Amino acid sequence: MKKNIRSLLAPALLLGCLHLSASADEALARARTCLACHQVDRKVVGPSFKAIGARYAGRKDMVEPLAKKIREGGGGVWGPVPMPANPRVSEADAKKLAVWILEFK
């Protein structure tokens, strides 16, 4: 009986941790005002996080360039509206956000 409970509890704990991680990164995006221009599943001013993740699916080499774009801004990739720089976002937070965004497909 204990073995059955453990085998059911382990996946539930894992899913809970994954959800907590996703929630934490969404909270970071909210705290850094990313959600003013981006949403997970729809275009606002900038592309959705899902569109960004889909464009760079499977490209782990995009973490650094995306983190740099989050901090320094840029333009021309998603249309005529440039992304403003976000110098108040630390390099570590920019990398966390980039990894989180790239998980969307």
PyMOL commands that set and color helices and strands:
alter all, ss='L'
color gray80, all
select helices_A, chain A and resi 2-31+34-36+49-55+60-72+91-102
alter helices_A, ss='H'
color red, helices_A
deselect
rebuild
show_as cartoon
